[in-house]
């Protein structure tokens, strides 16, 4: 395993840890706190929590694909169809996460409106648009890799 990709693989694994901890510890605490409190709009927390739990599935799929992409780089298969497929899956996972949070945005708005906390709306916007930036970046890399593969195969045929 190369040193450059080893660090990135460790980072990918470290990215998974806080999300897993949030799903195991933080979200259940928020849900139970909202259900036992006498806050009359606690029902708004449930769709947001469901969306957060649902978004972890494409998140972990994208992390696995990123790990696979780093493995392809280790094997000197960076510019291969496997890498393009991994980037495409990452792009679709990021789009799925973004769509989940865009659909949940009205609930973030209602929570911010009822609790008089405009920061909640800002958190919802960050959660909705960050995956879209990642999807655009993955799409650009996917296109770049496709062009590199085409140039590489053209050069192989020229010889």
N, C-alpha and C positions, 0 to 999 in steps of 0.2 A: 504494500500500500504506500502510495506516495505521500510525502509529508504535506504537500499543499492541499490535497483532497482529504487527508486525515483530519486536519483542522476543520474543514468545512463539514465533514461528516459528523464530527463532535458537535458543531454548532447546530446542525439539523436535529440531532438527538436532544440537545439542550433546549431547542425551541419547542419540542414536544412536551417536555416536563411541566412547564407552567400551565399549559392548556389542560393537561391531564389533571394536575392538582386543582385547577379551577373547577373542572367537571366533578371531581370527587368531593372537594371540600367547600368551595365558595358558593357555587350555584345552589346546592341543597340548603346551605345556611340561609341564603337570600330568600329562597322559596319558603322555607319554614318560618322565617322571620316575617315575611309578608302575610303568611296565612294566619299567624297567631296575633299579629298586631291589629289594632282596631282602626287601621287606615282604611278608609272606605273605598279606595281605588286599588286595593291590593290585587284585584283580579287582572290588572294590566301587566303585572310582573310575569304572569304565566306565559303569555305568548312570546315575550322577550326571552324568557328562560328556555322555552321549547326551541326557539330559533337558535339560541346559543348552543344548545345540545346538538341540534341538527347540523349546525355548521362545523362541528368537530369532525364529522365523517369525511366531508371533502377536504378538510384541513389535513387530517392524517393521511389521506390518500395522496395529497399533493406533497407532503413531507416524504412519504415513501418514494414517490416518483423523483423527487429531488435527490434522495439518497441513491436511487438507481442511476440517475444521470451522473452523479459523481463516480459511481462504480464504472460506468461506461468510459468516463474520462481516464480512470485508472488503467483500463484495458486498451487505451488508445483507440477507442471507438467513439470519440466525441462527435465526429461528423458522420453519423450513420443514421439509418432510418429509425433505429431504436431510440436515439436521442430526440429525434423529431417527435416520435410518438409520446415520449415522456413529457416533453414540453407542451404538447397538445393536451395531455391529461391535466397537467398543472394549470394550463389556461382555463380549461373547462371547470376545474375545481374552484379556481378563483372566481370565475363568473358565477358559479352556483352559490358560493358564500356571499358574494355581493348582492345577488338577487334575493337571497334569504333576508339580508339585513335591510334592503330597500323595501321589501314587503313588510318588514317589522317597523319601519320608520314611523308610521302613524302611532304606534303604541309608545315609542320613545317620545314623540311629541305630546301625547296625552299625559304621560307620566311627568314630563317637564312642565306642562301647563298646570296640572293639578297640584303638583308639589312645589311649584314656583321655583324650579331648578333648571335654568336654561342650559346648564352644563350637560344635562342628560341628553338633550337634543344634539349637542356637539359630539358627544360620545357616539351616539347613533350614526351621525354623519361620517365620523372617522371609521367606524366599523363597516359602513356601507361602501365607502369609496376607496379605502385602502386595498381591498381585494381587486377592485377594478384596475388600479394602477399596476398591480402584480400581473393581472391578466394581459394588459397591454404590453408589459415588458416581456412576458412569456411568448406572446404572439410575435413580437419583433424578433426575439431570439429564434423562434421556430422558423420564421421566414429567412432569417440569416443562415441558419443551419441548412435549410432546403437549398438555398442558393450555393452554399459552400459544397454541398453534396453534388449538385449539378455541375459545378466547375471542376470538382475532383473527378467525376466520372468522364467528363469531356476531355480532361487532360489524360486520363488513363487510356481513352480511345485514340487519342492523337499519337501516342507513342506506338 
